[in-house]
Amino acid sequence: MSGQRAVPDLGDHPARLIAADWHRHLVADRRMSVHTARAYVAGAHRLIVFLGRYRGAMVDAALLAGLTQADLRAFLAERRGAGIGNASAARELSAVRGFLRFAGAAVPDLTGPRVRHGVPRPASPGDLDALIEDVGEQDKPWIGARDAAVLLLLYGSGLRVGEAMALTPAILPIGEAMAVTGKRAKTRLVPVLAPVRDAIMAYVDLCPWPLVRDEPLFRGAKGGPLSADIVRRVVRGARGRLGLSERTTPHALRHSFATHLLGRGADLRSLQALLGHASLSSTQVYTAVDAAHLLDVYRAAHPRA
């Protein structure tokens, strides 16, 4: 229609160059993981595309600098219309704010959606034993040994799934502790208990693929890097066979590591270092976990509960 203004494509927007610079900044300067940086920049591109339609103009630094609260509210309304929930909308708003700050624009004051933060629930030691025993029983013994070793690392050393997947044979031979690279490329020392060490070495002895120093330690069935999705699928299958709660996930094993240590007297600062949390506030959630566990025990055992 002749009365309509042409809306530029994403490739025509000068703001895309700002988004590319922001991506480099997130990875190189902020030490953000490639996956997280990609997700943040995708949010910036969605904003750019939206503004091109909404304003009917080229999106550049000047347009970003003049962004209003109404613009951001309209953007979030469109995203909510696409079906995203509160948590996703809050992450999108956080990404957009970061992008605008990087672009030198004033960020309009806008309250994000309220997100309920549930307390992580640890698995019981009995459930964990059953889970690890179940995943260890595979048609191919080396795959069973691999899966058991991975889950023992999550529970026994408090690793994130991605941290376990990033380990290389450079950690061998394993002593009482090993260096792990976590978020923002920060390295920390984690303990390696004897059962964890034995499980890793059992996998190493059975693995049919050559384990090269700088390549992934844990391998998939065809010899490529083991993916976190496969680990989640393995746990999902085991909990179905065992009748465990849907809350029994690979990340729940890390929660269990933290909660059980706290219950045995570990202080928050030590726990923070073991988990690789950047701030103590991230670790303090486990005080709520421990309290919830105590309440569960109380309700189950106290005659008046």
C-alpha positions, 0 to 999 in steps of 0.5 A: 500500500502506498500510504504505508512506510517501508519497514527496514529488515533486520539486516538494514538496522545500524543497531545490529552492529551495536548488538554484535559489539555487545556479543563480543563484550559479553563473551570477551570482557564479561566472560559470559558463556557462549550460549548465555551470550547468544540468548541475551543478544537474541533478545536484543535482536528481537527488540530491534525487529520490534522497534523497526515495525513499531516505530516504522523507522531505522533502528540506530543508536539515536532511536535507542537513546530515545526509547520510552517506557511505552516502547518497552511495555509494548515490546514485552506485551508482544512477547507475552502475546507470543506465549512466553511466561513470567520467567522468560519475560523477566529474562528478556527484559534483563537482556534488553536493559543490558543491551540498552546500557551498552548502547549508551541509552538511558533505560526506561524505568519499567517493573518486570513481571514477578517471578516466583522463586521456588526453593530447590528440593534435594534428593534423599541419599537413598534415592540418589543411591538407587538412581546411580545404581540404575543408570549404571546398569546398561547393555554397554558396560562403558556407557553405564560406567560413564553415566554413573561417573557423571552423576557421582560428580554432580552429587559428590563434587557439586558440579554443574552438568556443563562443568562435568561435560567440559572436563578433559582427560587433563584431570587424570590421574585424579587426586583428592581435588581437581580444578573445575572451570565454571561460569565466567571462566572462573576456576575453583578447586573441588573435592573428589571423594574416593567413590567419585574417583573410583567411578571416573577411573572405572569409566576411563578403563572401559571407554572404547574411545581414545581419551586425548588430553584436550578433548572431552573426557565423557564421550557419547555412544558414537565417540563425540562429546557427551551432551547435557541433554543425554545426561538429562534423558538418562536421569529422566528414564531412571526416575521413571523406572524408579518412581522418583519425583520429577524434581529428581534432575541432574541439577537436583544432585548439585542441590543435594550436594549443597544441602547435605553439606550444609546439614552436616555443618558446612558454613556458607562461605565454604559452600559458596567456594565449592559451588562456584557462586559469584555472590553469597546471596546465591548460596543463601538459598540453601539455608531455606532448602535446609529449613524446608527439609527439617520441616519435612522431617518434623511433620513426618516424625512429630506426633503433634505435627 
